[in-house]
Amino acid sequence: MVDFQLTEEQQMIRDTVGAFARDEIRPAARPADESCEIPADLIAKIWELGLVRGPIPENYGGDDGERSAITGAVVAEELGYGDLSIAIHSLAPRLLAYPVLEQGTDAQKAAYLKRFTGPAFVAATAALMEPRWDFDLTDLATTARREGGGFVIDGVKCAVPLAADSDAILVYAKSGSGAGFKAVDAFLVRRDAAGLKIGEREKNMGLRALATYEVTLDKCKVGADARVGGEKEIDFSRLMSETRVAFAAMGVGVMRAAFEYARDYAKERKAFGAPIATKQAIAFMLADMAIEIDAARLLVWEAASRLDKGADALKESYLAKNYVAASALKVTDNAVQVLGGHGYIREHPVEMWLRNARAFAALDGLATV
């Protein structure tokens, strides 16, 4: 029997983060989108919730909490419900911290994990995507070859969140040590490393408040100790499953926000003397939106459950992300349609959610559970 009933602690986390997203993040979402800037004081408040340091062991300054993909998915959904740009920004340090926590050497854990347990937000990120029409996780164009006692990395990455503010970037590169996922390694590259260049901030259709950058590695030299896990190969398949679960969970949050806004609008907006929610076309559209949200969440939780059991979740996470990529566009577009002409103007947030929803099909590797 499959049971996705949250534990009492998970429900408490969901309620706490959900209330914060509603009361603190949602009011800041539109101004952040307009100004292309996220307030530092808001990020500081999110940091105080301990969403990054939670599962980090006490000996590194963390809370030594349970590492759970389902809990991570719950957090990601609630933050996505508040705002996708702010959600990705606030959880970006996980992109470096959690792979090190899960698969790094003892020396790497000692060197990096303490950075994320202090009182102030510390920017960190990972570079996965490449500016290629045929981008393929199993065949990265970015390469890392052995030279001397270390590695030389060459390649170009794009959509790297917070790259300009991060002291270190986790770079995924094809090392040639195997085929497919086994050919990929991860390297901890300091921002001041020779050969690392961070380009201008990217200008995107959605996620306008999130700072993303193109990162170029031109004969970038790193030591052997920069390779995550040392001589032991990383489980790249698992890391990608974790990122897809988190990103898809954020998509569920965006879908939920759009649905609830459209539903409430339809109950208040009257046409021919009755709320438009009573019209069959609108009612059916809202019902379809609700179905899509529940279906997407179940796919996300199924993949997260497999991760928590230590099982392979590559297929399940892929299905969850692909389903969310399609359904998020459908739900947010329907929200715009429910509002009619009002949906197209910036007075209402549904047009912003539609622009942001396009990111789920276009981007990868921006979050992790």
Secondary structure, DSSP 8 states (H G I E B T S, - for coil): -------HHHHHHHHHHHHHIIIIIHHHHHHHHHHT---HHHHHHHHHTTTTTTTS-GGGTS------HHHHHHHHHHHHHH-HHHHHHHHTTHHHHHHHHHH--HHHHHHHGGGGSSSS----EEE---S-TT--TTS-S-EEEEETTEEEEEEEEEEEETGGG-SEEEEEEE-SSSSGGGGEEEEEEETT-TTEEEEEE---SS-TTS-EEEEEEEEEEEEGGGBTTTTS---HHHHHHHHHHHHHHHHHHHHHHHHHHHHHHHHH-EETTEEGGGSHHHHHHHHHHHHHHHHHHHHHHHHHHHHHTT---HHHHHHHHHHHHHHHHHHHHHHHHHHGGGGGSTTSTHHHHHHHHTHHHH---S---
